[in-house]
């Protein structure tokens, strides 16, 4: 009796299962967003460039919107690799930073002392107040780069608090 019920169930389900691929194929394809209304940049489409005349795999950036050298809003991603930090520096305007991934080590002051930095893990928000010296990066025992989204109003200029030195430090 059980085998008879199973056979009837299989007979009833077989045509439905056979029709399923055709039914799914007839669904309308998902349309992409209108590029005049929604602009999408996938990670593979971002172009990363070294910053501050730094060595490879130290600090990189990719512009998402605007330009830091022009008036108006800019939005950029910065990627610091383990073992590298910026020199103490400042900018003319506030900068609003969110750690996207990794841990970014940050502090303020015009004398470089990596031990004074504090960890800002992914999800942290940091506001860099205009015309105040600060520095940041990833300590050498870090296990991954830190990616930071930075937004502000341009134009900006990197003002090194230690003139005559590079804008980055190897730990």
N, C-alpha and C positions, 0 to 999 in steps of 0.2 A: 504494500500500500504506500509506504514512504517513497519508494522509487517511482511510483506512478505520479505522486504529487510533485516530486522533483522534476520529472519529465514534462509535466504540464506547465510548470513554472518556467522551465527552460524554453519550451515552445512559445510561450507568451512573451518572454523577454527577448528572444533572438531577433525578431523584426525591429524592435525598438533600438536595441544596441547596434544593429546593422545600419539603421538610419541616422544614428547620432553623428558620425563624421560629416555626412552631407548637411545636416542641420547646422552644425557648427561652422562649416565652410560658407554657408549662406548668410551668416551674420555680417553686418557691415564692418569694414576694417576701421580700427581706431584712427581717427584723424589726428594729425599733428597740430600743435597750437599754431595759430596764425602768427607768423614771425613779425608782423607789424604791431602785434598786441602783446605777445609773450616771447621773450628772447631767452633761449635755453643754451647754456654752454656746459657741455659735459666735461668731466675731468680730463679726458683725452684731448679735448680741444683747447685747453689752457696752455699758454706758452710761458714757461718759467725762465727767468733771466737772473744771472748772478748780480748781486748788489755790492756797492762799496769797493769795487776792485778786489773782491774777495776770491779766495781759492775755490775750486770746484767742491761741491757738497759742503758748503759752509752756511751761506745765506742766499736765498733766492726770492724773487717776487713775480707775481703775475697781476696785471691790471685787469680789474673786472669792469670798472666804469670810470670815465674821466681820466685826467692826468694830474699827477701831483705837481707838475710844472706849470699848470694853467689855472686860471681862476675858476672856482666852482667846486662842486662836490666830486670827490674821488672815492673809490672803493677798491682796495687791493688785498691780495693775500700775500703774506710773508711766510717763508718756511726757513726756520733755523734748524740746523743739524747739530747733533750732540758734539760738544767740545768747542762751540763757537758762541760768542756774544758780541754785541755792539760795543763800541767805545761810548763813554758818557757823551751825550749829545742832547740837543733840544730843537724844537720847531716853533714857528711863529704862531701857530694856531693849535687848538685842542685836537687830539686824536682819540677816537673811540675804538677800542680794541676788544675783540671776542676771540678766545682761544677755541679753535675748531677741533683740533686734535693734538695729542701729546701734552706735555707739560712745559710751559713757558716760564722761565725764571726771570723775575722783574725786581727792580728797585729804583730809587731815585738818588741823585747826588752827582757831583762832578768829579769824584775820585773813584777809579775803577777798583772794586773789591767784590769779586764774584761770591764770596762767602756771605755778603750782606743781602743777596737776592732771596726772594721768597717764591715758592712754587705757585703757579696759577694753572691748575689742570683744565682739561677740556670743559667748556661751558662757562669759564670765568670771564668776567667783564673788567676791563682796565681802562680808566680814562687818564690819558696823558695831558696834563694841564699845560697850556701854552707857555713857552719861554722858561720851562723848568727842566733842569738836567735830569737825565735818566739813562739807564742802559738795561739790556735784557738779552736773552738767548737761551741756550740749552746747555746744562752742565755736561762735562765730558763723560760722566757715568750714565747719562740718559740712554734709554733703549730705543728711542725713535725720534724723528724730527717733530718739532712743534709747528703747527700751521695756525696763523693768526689772521683774522679778517680785520682790516683797519679801514676806518672811514673818517673823513675830515674835509676841510675846506682848503683848497689850494689857492695860490701856489705855496709850496713849502720848500724850504732849504734845510738840508742837514747841517747843523752847526755843531762841529766837533768841539767838545769842552776841553779837549787836550790837543790844541793845534799842533800841526806837524806830525801827528801820528795817523795810522790807518783808522778807518771807521769801524773796524772789526777787531776782535781779539780771539786768538786761539788759546784755549785753556790747557 
